Amino acid sequence: MLEFERTRPNAVTGPLGEKMTRADLPPRDTMRWIARRKAEVVAAVNGGLLSISEACDRYDLTLEEFASWQRAVEREGLPGLRVSRAQFHRDHANRKVRH
């Protein structure tokens, strides 16, 4: 962990192209996860501002939940993190299983 601390950047590029530091991250007690906040956490991890375990601990996320956010960002960017979009994919997958 010490090595990670020494090589950790002070800022990364956020999901909207802005400079983002740890102070810009969503609050630890975030209850309402809008797409932008999810994308900020993913950008922080991908940029090295937080480790995956720090993000999961800080925001009480499971590894699977965080990984789903990362996949959504990789596939569709910020719009992929919208709840309605996630619901669409879930419904689509359920329809495939039934047929």
C-alpha positions as a Markdown table, in Angstrom:
| # | Residue | x | y | z |
|---|---|---|---|---|
| 1 | Met | 0.0 | 0.0 | 0.0 |
| 2 | Leu | 2.9 | 2.4 | 0.7 |
| 3 | Glu | 4.1 | 2.1 | -2.9 |
| 4 | Phe | 0.6 | 2.9 | -4.2 |
| 5 | Glu | 0.5 | 5.9 | -1.9 |
| 6 | Arg | 3.8 | 7.2 | -3.3 |
| 7 | Thr | 2.7 | 6.8 | -6.9 |
| 8 | Arg | -0.9 | 8.0 | -6.5 |
| 9 | Pro | -1.7 | 11.1 | -8.6 |
| 10 | Asn | -3.1 | 14.2 | -6.9 |
| 11 | Ala | -5.7 | 14.7 | -9.7 |
| 12 | Val | -7.2 | 12.8 | -12.6 |
| 13 | Thr | -9.5 | 13.7 | -15.5 |
| 14 | Gly | -13.1 | 13.3 | -14.4 |
| 15 | Pro | -15.9 | 11.9 | -16.6 |
| 16 | Leu | -16.7 | 15.4 | -18.1 |
| 17 | Gly | -13.1 | 16.2 | -18.8 |
| 18 | Glu | -12.6 | 18.3 | -15.7 |
| 19 | Lys | -9.7 | 18.0 | -13.3 |
| 20 | Met | -10.8 | 15.9 | -10.3 |
| 21 | Thr | -9.1 | 15.5 | -6.9 |
| 22 | Arg | -10.1 | 13.4 | -3.9 |
| 23 | Ala | -11.9 | 16.5 | -2.6 |
| 24 | Asp | -14.1 | 16.4 | -5.6 |
| 25 | Leu | -15.3 | 12.8 | -5.1 |
| 26 | Pro | -18.9 | 12.2 | -4.0 |
| 27 | Pro | -19.4 | 12.2 | -0.2 |
| 28 | Arg | -18.8 | 9.0 | 1.7 |
| 29 | Asp | -22.5 | 8.9 | 2.8 |
| 30 | Thr | -23.9 | 9.2 | -0.8 |
| 31 | Met | -27.2 | 7.5 | -0.9 |
| 32 | Arg | -28.5 | 8.7 | -4.3 |
| 33 | Trp | -26.2 | 7.4 | -7.0 |
| 34 | Ile | -26.7 | 9.4 | -10.2 |
| 35 | Ala | -24.7 | 8.5 | -13.3 |
| 36 | Arg | -22.2 | 11.4 | -12.9 |
| 37 | Arg | -21.3 | 10.3 | -9.3 |
| 38 | Lys | -20.8 | 6.7 | -10.4 |
| 39 | Ala | -18.6 | 7.9 | -13.3 |
| 40 | Glu | -16.6 | 10.1 | -10.9 |
| 41 | Val | -15.8 | 7.0 | -8.8 |
| 42 | Val | -14.9 | 4.9 | -11.8 |
| 43 | Ala | -12.7 | 7.7 | -13.1 |
| 44 | Ala | -11.0 | 8.0 | -9.7 |
| 45 | Val | -10.2 | 4.3 | -9.7 |
| 46 | Asn | -9.2 | 4.1 | -13.3 |
| 47 | Gly | -6.9 | 7.1 | -12.8 |
| 48 | Gly | -5.3 | 5.8 | -9.6 |
| 49 | Leu | -6.8 | 8.4 | -7.3 |
| 50 | Leu | -8.5 | 5.5 | -5.3 |
| 51 | Ser | -7.9 | 1.8 | -5.3 |
| 52 | Ile | -10.8 | -0.5 | -6.0 |
| 53 | Ser | -10.9 | -1.7 | -2.4 |
| 54 | Glu | -10.8 | 2.0 | -1.2 |
| 55 | Ala | -13.7 | 2.8 | -3.4 |
| 56 | Cys | -15.7 | -0.2 | -2.3 |
| 57 | Asp | -15.0 | 0.5 | 1.4 |
| 58 | Arg | -15.6 | 4.3 | 1.1 |
| 59 | Tyr | -19.0 | 3.9 | -0.7 |
| 60 | Asp | -20.1 | 0.5 | 0.8 |
| 61 | Leu | -20.1 | -1.1 | -2.7 |
| 62 | Thr | -19.6 | -4.7 | -3.6 |
| 63 | Leu | -16.9 | -5.6 | -6.0 |
| 64 | Glu | -19.5 | -6.8 | -8.4 |
| 65 | Glu | -21.4 | -3.5 | -8.2 |
| 66 | Phe | -18.3 | -1.4 | -8.9 |
| 67 | Ala | -17.3 | -3.8 | -11.7 |
| 68 | Ser | -20.7 | -3.3 | -13.3 |
| 69 | Trp | -20.2 | 0.5 | -13.2 |
| 70 | Gln | -16.8 | 0.1 | -14.9 |
| 71 | Arg | -18.3 | -2.2 | -17.6 |
| 72 | Ala | -21.1 | 0.3 | -18.2 |
| 73 | Val | -18.6 | 3.2 | -18.7 |
| 74 | Glu | -16.4 | 1.1 | -21.0 |
| 75 | Arg | -19.4 | 0.0 | -23.1 |
| 76 | Glu | -21.5 | 3.2 | -23.3 |
| 77 | Gly | -19.9 | 5.9 | -21.3 |
| 78 | Leu | -21.8 | 8.1 | -18.9 |
| 79 | Pro | -25.2 | 7.2 | -20.4 |
| 80 | Gly | -24.6 | 3.5 | -19.6 |
| 81 | Leu | -24.7 | 4.3 | -15.9 |
| 82 | Arg | -28.2 | 5.7 | -16.0 |
| 83 | Val | -30.6 | 3.6 | -13.9 |
| 84 | Ser | -33.1 | 3.4 | -16.8 |
| 85 | Arg | -30.3 | 2.1 | -19.1 |
| 86 | Ala | -29.3 | -0.5 | -16.5 |
| 87 | Gln | -32.9 | -1.6 | -16.2 |
| 88 | Phe | -33.1 | -1.9 | -20.0 |
| 89 | His | -30.1 | -4.2 | -20.1 |
| 90 | Arg | -31.5 | -6.3 | -17.1 |
| 91 | Asp | -34.9 | -6.6 | -18.8 |
| 92 | His | -33.2 | -7.5 | -22.1 |
| 93 | Ala | -31.1 | -10.2 | -20.5 |
| 94 | Asn | -34.1 | -11.7 | -18.7 |
| 95 | Arg | -36.0 | -11.9 | -22.0 |
| 96 | Lys | -33.2 | -13.8 | -23.5 |
| 97 | Val | -33.1 | -16.3 | -20.7 |
| 98 | Arg | -36.9 | -17.0 | -20.9 |
| 99 | His | -36.8 | -17.7 | -24.7 |
